[in-house]
Amino acid sequence: MIDLFTTIFYHSGRFPMSQYAYILVVISLVFLFLLNKYEKERLQRLYQEQLLKDETFRADIREKIQTTENINDVIAYINKTYHLGMLLSKDITDQLK
């Protein structure tokens, strides 16, 4: 295992990769991870806004709120059906109460 590590990171072959190249790769991966996370959150907010504009969705959730004793069941229903996550589902139920 150590030999594989030294072969990959301390390669003494013809074109060894410099330390700066590894740092740039790591920085690029971190940047892409953060960008992906930001875009995912932005798309979820957009999806939530579009759902709240939909009257059938609003009517369905209001009906669930009125017929269900426990509000956590409504939150779980929204999370399971629309895949919004617990926090966004809770926000929606708070807005539609």
C-alpha positions in Angstrom: 0.0 0.0 0.0 2.8 2.4 0.8 4.5 1.5 -2.4 1.4 2.5 -4.3 1.2 5.8 -2.5 4.8 6.6 -3.1 4.4 5.6 -6.8 1.4 7.9 -7.2 2.6 11.0 -5.3 6.4 10.8 -5.5 6.7 9.5 -9.0 10.3 9.9 -10.2 9.4 9.1 -13.8 9.7 11.2 -16.8 7.0 13.7 -16.1 6.5 14.0 -12.4 3.5 16.1 -11.3 4.5 19.1 -9.2 3.1 19.9 -5.8 1.4 23.0 -7.3 -0.6 20.8 -9.7 -1.9 18.7 -6.8 -2.9 21.9 -5.0 -4.7 23.2 -8.1 -6.6 20.0 -8.5 -7.7 20.1 -4.9 -8.7 23.7 -5.1 -10.6 23.0 -8.3 -12.5 20.1 -6.7 -13.4 22.2 -3.7 -14.6 25.0 -5.9 -16.7 22.6 -8.0 -18.2 21.0 -4.9 -19.2 24.4 -3.5 -20.6 25.6 -6.9 -22.7 22.4 -7.1 -24.0 22.8 -3.6 -25.0 26.5 -4.3 -26.8 25.5 -7.6 -28.6 22.7 -5.8 -29.9 25.0 -3.1 -30.9 27.6 -5.7 -32.8 25.1 -7.7 -34.6 23.8 -4.6 -35.7 27.4 -3.7 -36.9 27.9 -7.3 -38.8 24.6 -7.1 -40.4 25.6 -3.8 -41.5 29.0 -5.2 -43.1 27.3 -8.2 -44.9 24.8 -6.0 -46.3 27.6 -3.8 -47.7 29.3 -7.0 -49.5 26.1 -8.0 -53.1 26.3 -6.6 -53.6 22.5 -6.7 -50.5 22.0 -4.6 -51.7 24.7 -2.1 -55.1 23.2 -1.9 -53.7 19.7 -1.4 -51.4 20.8 1.4 -54.2 22.9 3.1 -56.5 19.9 3.0 -53.7 17.7 4.6 -53.2 20.3 7.3 -56.9 20.4 8.1 -57.4 16.6 8.1 -54.2 15.6 9.9 -53.8 16.0 13.6 -50.1 16.0 13.7 -48.3 18.7 11.6 -45.2 16.5 11.4 -47.2 14.1 9.3 -47.9 16.9 6.8 -44.2 17.8 6.7 -43.2 14.2 6.2 -45.8 13.9 3.4 -44.4 17.0 1.6 -40.8 15.7 2.0 -41.7 12.3 0.7 -43.9 13.4 -2.2 -42.0 16.4 -3.5 -38.5 15.6 -2.3 -37.9 19.1 -0.8 -36.2 18.2 2.4 -37.5 18.6 6.0 -36.6 22.3 6.4 -38.3 23.4 3.1 -41.3 21.2 3.9 -41.6 22.8 7.3 -41.3 26.3 5.7 -44.1 25.4 3.3 -46.4 24.2 6.0 -45.7 27.3 8.1 -46.6 29.5 5.1 -49.8 27.6 4.3 -51.2 27.4 7.9 
